[in-house]
Amino acid sequence: MLHKKLFITDENTDFISYNNFVTGGSNSAQMAKMKKLMKKAINYELTPKQRYCLCEHYLKGRSMKSIAHELNLNPSTVTRHISNALSRLQRVARYY
């Protein structure tokens, strides 16, 4: 479960709501740069649990409750992992 490495690829980056961090415009060069930044940030700035919960929820569409059951955690803990991951990604995006 957490031992397998999850990587964000060009194909699945669109499913992460990185567009919440971009305001205005549809400049494709800026979007490509943001996708690359988010891909690196997700793979290297998040803890393994944050990355796993975020990817399972947003990429696979799993509920927080099912992720919590799999990891033997409280659903609020999974919610907190996802919330902290999104906060971290927002901080990284600010420097963009």
Secondary structure, 3 states (H helix, E strand, C coil): CCCCCCCCCCCCHHHCCHHHHCCCCCCHHHHHHHHHHHHHHHHHCCCHHHHHHHHHHHCCCCCHHHHHHHHCCCHHHHHHHHHHHHHHHHHHHHCC
